Amino acid sequence: MDSTTSTSLRRSRFARLFHSIASPYFRYRHAAMIHAVRVGLAMAVSIAVTTGIDMPHGVWASVSVLVVIGGLQHYGNIRKKAGERAMGTALGAFFGLVLILAQMLTGSVMVFFVLMCVIAGGCAYYAIGKAGYVALLTAITMVIVSGHGDLPLATGLWRTANVMIGVVIALGFSFVLPQYATYSWRYRLADNLRACAKLYGALLDGTPLVAEETTRRFYAMSQRLVQSRGLMESVAKETNVPMARLEEIQRLHRSILAALEMLAMSMSEVAGAAPGRFAIACSPGEYAVRQQLLQMARALRFGRVSLLYRAVNVPNVPPCTDADANAATQGMHWVAIRFVEQVDRLRLRLSEIERQWNIEGARPLNP
C-alpha cells in the first residue's frame, strides 16, 4: 500500500469518525458525556484565562461558568436560560456595585445591609413569577460582588469582571455540539412508536405476552412519554411550532399508549379466539396500523418524511365472524378501532409540521 492510499484511508476514517460524533443521534445517545466534556473544557478555559493573567478573584469566573451552563443540555434551553442567567448575573453585579458605592458614600454599614435586604426582598417577590430565575440569580450575584459590606470597590469591580468573563465563556461553549431538544423529542417518540408496533404485532398474531416483560415495556414507554413532555417548551423554541400543536401530539402519544395497554391487559379475556388470529384483528385497518407505526418511527428517526405520506399495503383479512364478535371482544374491538384512529391522527399532525421538526431537511441522520 503506497503512502497516498494510506493517507486517503486515514482521512476517510477521520471523516467517518467526525460524521459520527457530529451526528444528532450520536449526540442524543451520548448527551451526558458530551455535556460533561463541554462543561469541563469551559471550566479549563475560565481557569486558564483568569490565572494566566493573574486576575484577582478568578474563582468567580469558574462559578459563573457552572451557573450558566452547568445544568443546560438542549439548544432550546440554552437560548432562553443562558440569556436569563446572563441577565441575572449582570443585574446582580450592578446592584452589588451600587451597594458598595452606597456604603462608601454614607460610611454606614447599616445602610448597606438595609439596602441589601430591600433588594433581596424585591428579587424574592419576582422569584415566584415568570422571571423567577433572573431574580434569584440577581440576588445571588449581588451578594457575591458586594459581600457583607466588607469589600472595597476594587474587589467588587474585579468580581464583576470575573463574573462577566465566566458568562461569556459559558455562552461560547454552550453552542459547541449542542443537543437539540427537537432530536431528543423525535427519537423518544420514534422509540415508543417502534415499541408499540412490536407489541401490537404480538397482539395481532396472538403471541402470548409475559406479564413482567409487558409491564417493563410499558414502564419504559411511560418514562419516554414523561421525558418528551419535559422537552416540549424547548422544542417549541427551536422549531417555532406552537405549543398547542405539540400538546395535541403529546395527547395523541399518551392516548396510543393507554389504548395499547388496555388491549394488552385484556388479552386473557379472549383466550378462546381462533389460534393465529387475535380477536381485535377484525378489519384491514387494524392490520395496517402496525406498518404505519413503523413508518412513522422511521420518519422521525431518520428524517425521511416521505414515509408519513406513503400508502400502507393492507393484507386481505376476512371479516369478523359472529364468534369473533362475542361479548368478551366487542369492547376490545372498539378500543382497537380507536387505537387505529389515534395512530392516523398522530401521522397527520406530524406531517402537518414536518418542515419544522425535520431540521436536517429530510436528509437521513444516521442511515
C-alpha positions, 0 to 999 in steps of 0.5 A, spaced: 500 500 500 503 506 497 503 512 502 497 516 498 492 510 499 494 510 506 493 517 507 486 517 503 484 511 508 486 515 514 482 521 512 476 517 510 476 514 517 477 521 520 471 523 516 467 517 518 469 518 525 467 526 525 460 524 521 459 520 527 460 524 533 457 530 529 451 526 528 444 528 532 443 521 534 450 520 536 449 526 540 442 524 543 445 517 545 451 520 548 448 527 551 451 526 558 458 525 556 458 530 551 455 535 556 460 533 561 466 534 556 463 541 554 462 543 561 469 541 563 473 544 557 469 551 559 471 550 566 479 549 563 478 555 559 475 560 565 481 557 569 486 558 564 484 565 562 483 568 569 490 565 572 494 566 566 493 573 567 493 573 574 486 576 575 484 577 582 478 573 584 478 568 578 474 563 582 468 567 580 469 566 573 469 558 574 462 559 578 459 563 573 461 558 568 457 552 572 451 557 573 450 558 566 451 552 563 452 547 568 445 544 568 443 546 560 443 540 555 438 542 549 439 548 544 432 550 546 434 551 553 440 554 552 437 560 548 432 562 553 436 560 560 443 562 558 440 569 556 436 569 563 442 567 567 446 572 563 441 577 565 441 575 572 448 575 573 449 582 570 443 585 574 446 582 580 453 585 579 450 592 578 446 592 584 452 589 588 456 595 585 451 600 587 451 597 594 458 598 595 458 605 592 452 606 597 456 604 603 462 608 601 458 614 600 454 614 607 460 610 611 454 606 614 454 599 614 447 599 616 445 602 610 448 597 606 445 591 609 438 595 609 439 596 602 441 589 601 435 586 604 430 591 600 433 588 594 433 581 596 426 582 598 424 585 591 428 579 587 424 574 592 417 577 590 419 576 582 422 569 584 415 566 584 413 569 577 415 568 570 422 571 571 423 567 577 430 565 575 433 572 573 431 574 580 434 569 584 440 569 580 440 577 581 440 576 588 445 571 588 450 575 584 449 581 588 451 578 594 457 575 591 460 582 588 458 586 594 459 581 600 457 583 607 459 590 606 466 588 607 469 589 600 472 595 597 470 597 590 476 594 587 474 587 589 467 588 587 469 591 580 474 585 579 468 580 581 464 583 576 469 582 571 470 575 573 463 574 573 462 577 566 468 573 563 465 566 566 458 568 562 461 569 556 465 563 556 459 559 558 455 562 552 461 560 547 461 553 549 454 552 550 453 552 542 459 547 541 455 540 539 449 542 542 443 537 543 437 539 540 431 538 544 427 537 537 432 530 536 431 528 543 423 529 542 423 525 535 427 519 537 423 518 544 417 518 540 420 514 534 422 509 540 415 508 543 412 508 536 417 502 534 415 499 541 408 499 540 408 496 533 412 490 536 407 489 541 401 490 537 404 485 532 404 480 538 397 482 539 395 481 532 398 474 531 396 472 538 403 471 541 402 470 548 405 476 552 409 475 559 406 479 564 413 482 567 416 483 560 409 487 558 409 491 564 417 493 563 415 495 556 410 499 558 414 502 564 419 504 559 414 507 554 411 511 560 418 514 562 419 516 554 412 519 554 414 523 561 421 525 558 418 528 551 413 532 555 419 535 559 422 537 552 416 540 549 417 548 551 424 547 548 422 544 542 417 549 541 423 554 541 427 551 536 422 549 531 417 555 532 411 550 532 406 552 537 405 549 543 398 547 542 400 543 536 405 539 540 400 538 546 395 535 541 401 530 539 403 529 546 395 527 547 395 523 541 402 519 544 399 518 551 392 516 548 396 510 543 399 508 549 393 507 554 389 504 548 395 499 547 395 497 554 388 496 555 388 491 549 394 488 552 391 487 559 385 484 556 388 479 552 386 473 557 379 475 556 379 472 549 383 466 550 378 462 546 379 466 539 381 462 533 389 460 534 393 465 529 388 470 529 387 475 535 380 477 536 381 485 535 384 483 528 377 484 525 378 489 519 384 491 514 385 497 518 387 494 524 392 490 520 395 496 517 396 500 523 402 496 525 406 498 518 404 505 519 407 505 526 413 503 523 413 508 518 412 513 522 418 511 527 422 511 521 420 518 519 422 521 525 428 517 526 431 518 520 428 524 517 425 521 511 418 524 511 416 521 505 414 515 509 408 519 513 405 520 506 406 513 503 400 508 502 400 502 507 399 495 503 393 492 507 393 484 507 386 481 505 383 479 512 376 476 512 371 479 516 369 478 523 365 472 524 359 472 529 364 468 534 369 473 533 364 478 535 362 475 542 361 479 548 368 478 551 371 482 544 366 487 542 369 492 547 376 490 545 374 491 538 372 498 539 378 500 543 382 497 537 378 501 532 380 507 536 387 505 537 387 505 529 384 512 529 389 515 534 395 512 530 392 516 523 391 522 527 398 522 530 401 521 522 397 527 520 399 532 525 406 530 524 406 531 517 402 537 518 409 540 521 414 536 518 418 542 515 419 544 522 421 538 526 425 535 520 431 540 521 436 536 517 431 537 511 429 530 510 436 528 509 437 521 513 441 522 520 444 516 521 442 511 515 
